[in-house]
Amino acid sequence: MSEKPILGRRGGIGPCRRIAAMDRLQTWVINLDRAPERLARISAQLQRLGLPFHRLAAVDARAFTPEQAAQIDEATYRRRHGMPPAAGELGCYLSHVDAIRQFAASDAEFAVMLEDDVLIHDSLPAVLKGLVEQADHWDVVKLSAVHSGTPVPFQTVAPGHRLAVMLSRCTGSSAYIINRRAAAAYAGRLLPMTLPYDHVFDQGWTWGLKVRLVTPTPCGHDSSIESTIAAPRSHARKFPWWRRLPTYAWRFGTARRRFVYSLGQALQESFTRAR
């Protein structure tokens, strides 16, 4: 469920900080109803930067409907991820799917998706402005990252920030921007869940999308905030090594496909700039 946009404060912040008020761009904050303190925290960050946003009520793993609980292929998840799924992971996944559907039903051209534990740096408005102005170079852009992704930068989008192709894995989904082409590619194909959301949505070769990273990222993760996924640490959930052999094979294949796809994307951007 979405709510009407919450407006950031105005006055003395410069035009780039009003980028989210543009008709072309929406900002969505995914937030559980039972986490008002997290909403207050991210609201303060966005208001400080003058960025209006829509709140999306996250899917609560404590209150799945039968239909929601069925939106996972558990056998494939176990084989590909090497551990049993956590209910919170499914709730997170379904929340992002819902946010994408809300965006697709709107008139906006771009949508920024934010999880409520994201840490937003002051450079985000300028980065968003640069991305909108250079929209031909991307369909999905990660604005935060857990791993480096071995970035290959090719274009400046804001002072000190460059758009890059990722040659290796770059998990995390706390902040990213998508366009309508990406929303259409995801529609009806993200479900059922077979991996955590951040392992799936940036597979450009799967979706036929230009997936990019802003480096350094204009958003981070606040490690002081406890995760609402509420799962045991991954090492405690992992199957024994011999049960994870299919997982290793899957990850090797994914890493190879990612590298081939990304190398092609990097070369394409290089040739485009050389013309």
C-alpha positions as CSV (number, residue, x, y, z in Angstrom):
1,M,0.0,0.0,0.0
2,S,1.3,3.4,-0.9
3,E,0.7,6.8,0.6
4,K,0.6,10.3,-0.9
5,P,4.0,11.9,-1.3
6,I,5.6,13.4,1.8
7,L,7.2,16.7,0.8
8,G,10.7,17.8,1.8
9,R,11.4,21.2,3.1
10,R,12.2,24.0,0.7
11,G,14.4,27.1,0.9
12,G,18.1,27.7,0.4
13,I,18.9,24.3,-0.9
14,G,19.5,24.9,-4.6
15,P,17.7,23.5,-7.7
16,C,19.5,20.1,-7.7
17,R,18.0,19.2,-4.3
18,R,14.5,19.6,-5.8
19,I,15.1,16.9,-8.3
20,A,12.6,14.4,-6.8
21,A,9.9,17.0,-7.2
22,M,10.3,16.7,-11.0
23,D,7.4,15.0,-12.7
24,R,9.8,12.6,-14.3
25,L,11.0,11.1,-11.0
26,Q,9.4,9.4,-8.0
27,T,11.0,8.3,-4.7
28,W,9.6,5.3,-2.8
29,V,10.5,4.4,0.7
30,I,9.8,0.8,1.8
31,N,8.9,0.7,5.4
32,L,7.1,-1.7,7.7
33,D,4.1,-0.4,9.6
34,R,5.7,-1.6,12.8
35,A,8.8,0.4,12.3
36,P,7.8,4.1,12.6
37,E,11.2,5.0,14.1
38,R,12.9,3.9,10.9
39,L,10.4,6.0,8.8
40,A,11.2,9.0,11.0
41,R,14.9,8.6,10.5
42,I,14.8,8.3,6.7
43,S,12.1,11.1,6.5
44,A,14.5,13.4,8.2
45,Q,17.3,12.6,5.8
46,L,15.1,13.1,2.7
47,Q,13.5,16.3,4.1
48,R,17.0,17.7,4.8
49,L,17.8,17.3,1.1
50,G,14.4,18.5,-0.1
51,L,13.4,15.2,-1.6
52,P,9.7,14.3,-1.5
53,F,8.8,10.7,-1.3
54,H,6.0,8.1,-1.3
55,R,5.9,5.6,1.6
56,L,5.2,2.0,0.6
57,A,3.9,-0.2,3.4
58,A,6.3,-3.2,3.3
59,V,5.1,-6.8,3.3
60,D,5.4,-8.0,6.8
61,A,6.7,-11.6,7.2
62,R,4.9,-11.9,10.5
63,A,1.5,-11.6,8.7
64,F,1.8,-13.3,5.2
65,T,-1.4,-14.1,3.4
66,P,-1.5,-17.6,2.0
67,E,-1.0,-16.1,-1.5
68,Q,2.1,-14.2,-0.4
69,A,3.6,-17.2,1.4
70,A,3.3,-19.2,-1.8
71,Q,5.4,-16.8,-3.8
72,I,8.6,-18.7,-3.4
73,D,10.2,-21.7,-5.2
74,E,11.8,-23.1,-2.1
75,A,13.6,-26.0,-3.8
76,T,15.2,-23.7,-6.3
77,Y,16.1,-21.3,-3.6
78,R,17.9,-24.0,-1.5
79,R,19.7,-25.3,-4.6
80,R,20.9,-21.8,-5.7
81,H,21.5,-20.2,-2.4
82,G,22.8,-23.2,-0.3
83,M,20.6,-22.5,2.7
84,P,16.9,-22.4,3.6
85,P,15.0,-19.1,3.0
86,A,14.1,-16.7,5.7
87,A,10.6,-15.4,5.9
88,G,11.9,-11.8,6.1
89,E,13.7,-12.3,2.8
90,L,10.5,-13.1,1.1
91,G,8.8,-10.1,2.7
92,C,11.6,-7.9,1.4
93,Y,11.4,-9.4,-2.0
94,L,7.6,-8.9,-2.2
95,S,7.9,-5.3,-1.0
96,H,10.3,-4.5,-3.9
97,V,8.0,-6.2,-6.4
98,D,5.1,-4.1,-5.0
99,A,7.1,-0.9,-5.3
100,I,7.9,-1.7,-8.9
101,R,4.2,-2.3,-9.6
102,Q,3.3,1.0,-8.0
103,F,5.8,2.8,-10.2
104,A,4.6,1.0,-13.4
105,A,1.1,2.1,-12.7
106,S,2.2,5.8,-12.4
107,D,3.0,8.4,-15.0
108,A,6.6,8.8,-13.8
109,E,9.6,8.0,-16.0
110,F,12.0,7.0,-13.2
111,A,11.7,5.7,-9.7
112,V,14.2,5.7,-6.8
113,M,13.6,2.7,-4.5
114,L,14.9,3.2,-0.9
115,E,14.8,0.7,2.0
116,D,14.3,2.5,5.3
117,D,17.7,1.6,6.7
118,V,19.6,3.4,4.0
119,L,22.1,6.1,4.8
120,I,21.8,9.0,2.3
121,H,24.7,11.2,1.5
122,D,24.4,14.9,0.5
123,S,25.4,14.1,-3.0
124,L,22.3,12.1,-3.8
125,P,20.2,14.9,-5.4
126,A,23.0,15.9,-7.7
127,V,23.6,12.3,-8.7
128,L,19.9,11.8,-9.4
129,K,19.9,15.0,-11.5
130,G,22.9,13.7,-13.5
131,L,21.3,10.3,-14.0
132,V,18.0,11.7,-15.3
133,E,20.0,13.9,-17.7
134,Q,22.0,10.9,-19.0
135,A,19.2,8.4,-19.0
136,D,20.2,6.8,-22.3
137,H,23.1,5.0,-20.5
138,W,21.1,3.0,-18.0
139,D,17.9,1.1,-17.1
140,V,18.8,0.2,-13.5
141,V,21.5,2.0,-11.4
142,K,22.6,0.9,-8.0
143,L,23.0,3.8,-5.6
144,S,24.4,1.6,-2.7
145,A,26.5,-1.5,-2.7
146,V,27.6,-4.3,-0.3
147,H,30.5,-5.5,-2.5
148,S,32.6,-3.3,-4.8
149,G,31.3,-4.9,-8.0
150,T,34.7,-4.3,-9.6
151,P,33.4,-1.1,-11.3
152,V,34.5,0.1,-14.7
153,P,33.6,3.8,-14.7
154,F,32.8,5.4,-18.0
155,Q,31.0,8.7,-17.4
156,T,30.6,11.4,-14.8
157,V,27.1,12.0,-13.5
158,A,27.9,14.4,-10.6
159,P,31.0,16.0,-9.1
160,G,33.0,13.1,-7.7
161,H,30.6,10.4,-8.9
162,R,30.8,8.3,-12.1
163,L,28.5,5.8,-13.8
164,A,30.1,2.4,-14.0
165,V,29.6,-1.1,-15.3
166,M,30.1,-3.9,-12.7
167,L,32.3,-6.8,-13.6
168,S,31.6,-8.8,-10.5
169,R,28.9,-9.3,-7.9
170,C,27.5,-6.2,-6.1
171,T,24.8,-7.2,-3.7
172,G,22.5,-4.9,-1.8
173,S,19.2,-3.3,-2.7
174,S,18.9,-0.5,-0.2
175,A,19.0,2.2,-2.9
176,Y,18.6,2.1,-6.6
177,I,16.9,3.8,-9.5
178,I,15.0,2.2,-12.4
179,N,13.2,3.4,-15.5
180,R,10.0,2.2,-17.1
181,R,11.8,-0.2,-19.4
182,A,13.2,-2.0,-16.3
183,A,9.7,-2.0,-14.7
184,A,8.3,-3.6,-17.8
185,A,11.1,-6.2,-18.0
186,Y,10.5,-7.2,-14.3
187,A,6.7,-7.3,-14.7
188,G,5.4,-10.9,-14.1
189,R,8.9,-12.3,-14.2
190,L,10.3,-11.7,-10.7
191,L,8.1,-14.2,-9.1
192,P,8.3,-16.8,-7.7
193,M,11.3,-15.9,-5.6
194,T,14.3,-18.2,-6.2
195,L,17.0,-16.0,-4.5
196,P,17.2,-13.0,-2.3
197,Y,16.0,-9.9,-4.2
198,D,19.5,-8.3,-4.3
199,H,20.9,-11.4,-6.0
200,V,18.3,-11.2,-8.8
201,F,17.3,-7.7,-9.9
202,D,20.7,-6.6,-11.1
203,Q,21.2,-9.6,-13.5
204,G,21.2,-7.5,-16.7
205,W,21.7,-10.4,-19.0
206,T,18.5,-12.1,-17.6
207,W,16.3,-9.0,-18.0
208,G,18.0,-7.5,-21.1
209,L,18.7,-4.3,-19.2
210,K,21.6,-1.9,-18.8
211,V,22.5,-2.3,-15.2
212,R,25.0,0.2,-13.7
213,L,26.5,1.4,-10.5
214,V,27.3,4.9,-9.3
215,T,30.8,5.0,-7.8
216,P,31.4,6.0,-5.2
217,T,27.8,5.4,-4.1
218,P,25.7,8.3,-2.9
219,C,24.0,6.0,-0.4
220,G,25.2,3.5,2.2
221,H,23.8,1.2,4.8
222,D,23.6,2.2,8.5
223,S,25.0,-0.8,10.3
224,S,23.8,0.6,13.6
225,I,20.2,-0.2,12.6
226,E,19.1,-3.8,13.2
227,S,17.7,-5.7,10.1
228,T,14.0,-6.3,10.1
229,I,14.5,-9.5,8.0
230,A,15.1,-11.2,11.4
231,A,17.0,-14.3,10.1
232,P,19.9,-16.1,11.7
233,R,23.3,-15.1,10.4
234,S,23.8,-16.6,7.0
235,H,26.7,-18.8,8.1
236,A,24.4,-20.5,10.7
237,R,21.9,-21.2,7.9
238,K,24.3,-22.6,5.4
239,F,24.1,-26.2,4.4
240,P,27.2,-28.4,4.8
241,W,29.7,-28.0,1.9
242,W,28.7,-31.2,0.2
243,R,25.1,-30.0,0.0
244,R,26.2,-26.7,-1.4
245,L,27.9,-28.1,-4.5
246,P,25.0,-27.2,-6.8
247,T,25.2,-23.7,-5.2
248,Y,28.8,-23.4,-6.1
249,A,28.1,-24.5,-9.7
250,W,25.2,-22.0,-10.0
251,R,27.3,-19.1,-8.6
252,F,30.2,-19.9,-10.9
253,G,27.9,-19.8,-13.9
254,T,26.3,-16.6,-12.7
255,A,29.7,-15.0,-12.2
256,R,30.8,-16.0,-15.7
257,R,27.6,-14.7,-17.3
258,R,27.9,-11.4,-15.3
259,F,31.5,-10.9,-16.5
260,V,30.7,-11.6,-20.2
261,Y,27.6,-9.4,-20.1
262,S,29.4,-6.6,-18.2
263,L,32.5,-6.7,-20.4
264,G,30.2,-6.3,-23.5
265,Q,28.5,-3.4,-21.8
266,A,31.7,-1.7,-21.0
267,L,33.0,-2.1,-24.5
268,Q,29.8,-0.8,-25.9
269,E,30.0,2.3,-23.7
270,S,33.6,2.8,-24.8
271,F,32.8,2.6,-28.5
272,T,29.9,5.0,-28.0
273,R,32.1,7.6,-26.3
274,A,34.8,7.2,-29.0
275,R,32.4,8.1,-31.9
